[in-house]
């Protein structure tokens, strides 16, 4: 997949933002007092970018859906009195016009809106000629091309200060996380568009404040650009997503607990040692490729035998046996269950492809 975007350095009013960029504020702007109290406490901890939801698209209409346009003057007051940058989500053209008129510094497009190319195109058209940083959350489904398409639409409209927000992906089954992080997707985005900053939203990935540090640290370890963390002066009384919001003091503790590592290696000794390890990895990867080749050759023989004896390709009991056995072996070898399941599902799918080809020759 070829991706070509014209990007400028991510900055506000000509001021570059160093890694890690931290954006914090409540899930929803509820009252003017709540906004100002939260902003003051966050500012006291050194955070310069205040985020707050003005319009809150919800899965179902019964929860609180934001105060709407009347909350924008509260963010304007945060700018004027505290000197902070302000950010909010927009979901349609009217939101864009209202946010820009109120002097919002940064806008982001939410996951549900990113999933709709028509809505993204309308927002892109509304932003033509406007010099404002725009962040795009990943779509609710794990669709990398849809995510990239949103950046391309905005970039074609002349928006060059772009950033991605990784907020995880919706899932049918309940797991540890509210939204599955599926790190492989933002990692692939970083490979395809290395100059595009990626900001992780641990609040929406976790759905619980107890898990925020783990996800935040992993984002830093992957050399992502920053974090957007929901923070409330009284999170237990929040009108939306109370369980995933931090107090400003706990936000400060989380930030200072983070370990930042360098992506660039200048030390020749370290580089040399890494190259030795990488060479070892390359040798094992080559062996794995050879093993895959031999394994698929046997799969083709099995396909020929099944075809000769009029046997179906899929043998469910055999597949179930493989998965159960490999999970048990993985536990003994210190390998993750999810990793092994993914690997062997992919191997099984490729094996079926080879046998299908044999069957249809």
N, C-alpha and C positions, 0 to 999 in steps of 0.2 A: 504494500500500500504506500503510495507516494503522497506525502503531505508537505505542502509548501505554504507557509504563512509569513507575512511581513510583520514582524514583532519589534516593538521598541522595549527598552528596559522598563520593567514594572516600577513606576514611581508615582508620587502624588505631588502635583504642583511643582514639578521639577526636582523634587527631593527623592533620591533613591531610597528604597527600603531594604535594609540588610536582612539576611536570613538569621534567625527565623522571624518572619512576619507573624505577629499575633493580632488577631481580631477577636474582640470579646464584647459581650453585652447580652441582654436577655433574649430569649426566644421571641417574645412579643413585647412591644412597647405597650404597657397597660395603662399607666397614668403618668402625668408629667413628673410627679414626685418620685415615682419608681425609676423613671428614666434618669433623672438628674442624680438621685442618690447612688444608683448603680454606676453611672458614668464617673462621678467624683471618686468613688472608691477604686474603680479600675484605673483611673488616671493616676491616683496616688501610688499605684504599684508599677507605674511606668509604661502602661499600655497606651498607645496613641490612636488606635483605630477602634471606634465604637460601632458595634453592629446591633441592630434591633429590627425585628419583624414588624412592619406596619400593616401589610396585607398578608394574611396567613392562610394559604390554600390548605384545606384539611381534606383527609380522605373521605370523611363523612361530614355533613353540614351541622351536626349538633354541637361540636366543640367550638370554643372561642376562635374566631377567624380574623382577629386583629381589629384595632380601632379604626384603621383606614386613614384617609387623608388628614384627619384632625391630629394625628400623631406626628406629622412632619415638622410642625413648628417646635416640637420638643427636641427633635434632633438638631434643628437649626440653633436652638438655645445651647445645646451641648457644644456645638462648634464655636459659637460666639463667646460663651463664658469660660469654657475649658480648653479651647484651642485644639480639640481632637478632630480627627477625620471621622466622617460618618458613612455608614454603609447600610443598605437595605435591599430586600429582594423585590424584583418587579416581575409581573406575570403577563402584562399586556401593555399596549401603547399608552393608555391613559396613565398607568402607573409610572411609565418612563417620563412622561411630560410633567407629572406632579412632582416626582422625585428631583428632576433636574431644576424645576422652578424653585424648589425648596433648598437648592444648593447641596444636595447629597453628593458626596465626593466619589463614592464607589457604589456601583450597583451590581447585583448578581442575579442570575437567572436560575430558578429552582429546578429540581429534578423532574417534576411533572411537566414543566414548560419545555425543558430541553428535549423531552420525548416527543414534542410536537413541532415538526419543522415549519409548519405554517406560522405558529406563534413566534418562533425564533426569528423567522424572516421579517415579520411585521415589526418586532422589536429592533432588529438590525436596521431596517429602513428608517425607523424613528430616530435612530442614533447617528444617522449620516451627518457628518460635519461637526460632531460633538467630540471633544477631547476629554473622555472620561474613562477610567479603568473599568473594565467589565469582567466579572468572574462568572464562570459557567459550571454549575454543578453537573455531575454525571447523571444521565437519565436513570429513571427508576429501574430499568432493566439493564442487564450487563451487555450493552450494545456499544462497542467502542466506535464504530463508524458513525453512529448517530451522534455521539458526543463530539467527534471530530467535525462532523457536518455543521454543528452549531458554531464552532470556532471559525470555520470557513465562511459561513454566512455573515458573521460579524466582521471578519477581516475584509471581506469583499465590500462591506459598507464603510470601510476606512478606519475601523477600530483596530488600533495596533497595540494598545496596552491591555493584554488579555491574560487571564489566569484561569486555571482549572481548580474546581473544588471537588475533592474526592469525599463523598458522603456515604459510600456503600450502596448496595443494591438490594432491592426488595426480594423477599423469598417467601415461599408458601409455608414452609415448615418453620416453626419457632426454633431458634438456636440461642447460643450464648449472646449473640448480638442482635440489636434491633434491625440493622441492615448489614448483610454480609459484606465485609470489606473487599473481598476478591482482589487482593493486592496485585495480582498478575495484570489486571486491566490498567490501572494507573501506571504501572511499571512499563507496560507496552506503550502507553501514551507518551511517557517520558523518553522512550527509545525513539519513537517516531517524530516527536517534536521536542528535542532536547532543550530549546530555549523557552519553552512554555512553563511558567512557574506552576507547581502543583501544591495546593493547600489542602490539608486534610481536615475534615470536619468530624472529630472524634465523638462529638455529642450525638450526632445522628447515626453514626455507626454503632455506638455502644447502647444508647438508650438508657444508660445507667451511669451515674457519676463514679461508681466504684471501678469502672473499667477504663476510665479516660486516660490515665497515665500510660497504661500498657500500649494503647493504640497511638497515643501522641509520641511516645518514644520510638515506636517502630517507624512512624512517618519520618522522624528525624534521622533514624538509622538508614533509611532509604534515600536520604538526601533530598526529601521534599522541602518545599520552600517555606512553609509555615503552617499555622493552625488557626482555625476559627472555632472558638469554644464558647458555648452558651453560658452566660454568667449573670446572676441575678442577686440583688441585695437581700432577698429573702426567698430562696428557691423553693422551699417547702410550700410557700403560699402562691407560687407562680400560677398564672391562669392557663398556661399550656406547657407541656413537657417538663413538669416539675422535677421528675426523677433524674433527668440527665443534666440539670444545671448546677453550676458550682457557685459558691459565694466568692466574692472578689478575693478574700484572704486565701481560700483554697486554690483559686486560680493562680495566685502568686506562688504558692507552695509548689504547685505542679510545674510552673514555668522554671522555677529555680532548681527543681529536681531533674530536669531534662539534661541529658548528656549530648552535647553537640560534637560531631566528628567531622573531620575534613574529607571532602571528596577528592581533592587534589593531593597527590603524594609527591613531595619534592625530594625526600631523602633517598639517595641511591641505594643504600643498604636495604631499606624497606622495600623499594621497588624490585630489587634483585630477589629478595626472599619471596615476594608475592609472585614473581614470574616463575620461580621454581615450583611453587604450589600449583600455579595455573597450568604449568606444563604437565604435572601429575594428573590434574583434573582432565586435561585434554586427552591424555593417554587412556584414561578410564572411559571417557566419552566415546572414543574411537572403538574401544572394546564393546561398549554397549551397542553401538551401531552395528557392529559385526554380529552380535548376539541377536539383535532384532532381525537382521537379514536371515540368519539361520532359522530363527523361530518361525518366520513367515513362510519360509520354504517348506517347513513341516506342516504348517497350516494349509498350504496349497495341496500337499499330499493327502491330508485329511479330507479336504474338499473333494479331491478326485475319488477317494474311497467312498465318501458319502454319496456322491453322484452315481457311482457304479452300483451302489446298493440301495439307492432311492431313499436316503435318510435326510431329514431336515438339517439345515446348518445349525440352528440354535438348539443346544441341548441344555436346558435350564438347570438340571441337577448338577451337571458337570461345571457350569459357570458358577453356581452357588458354592460348590465345593472349593473351587479355585479361590474365590473371594474370602471365604471363611479361613482357609488354610493360610493365605498370604497375610491376613490381618493378625493371625496368631504368631506367625513368623516375624512380622514387623515389630510386634510388641517386645519380642525377645532381642531384637537387634537395635532397639532404640529409634525406630522409624515411626513417624506419625501415621495413624490410621487413615486420616483423610488423604494424605499424600499417596499411600499405597492404593487406596480405592481409585483415586484419579488415574494413577499410572496404569493399573490393570484394566480399568474400564477402557482406556485409550488403546491398550494392546488388544483387548478383546474386540473392540470395534474394528481395528485394522485387520485382525484375523478374519472377522466376518466379511470384510470387504474383499480380501483375497479369495476366500472360499466362494463368495458370490460370483466373482469373476470366473472362477473355475466352473461353477455350475452353469453359467450362461454361455460358455464357449461352445 
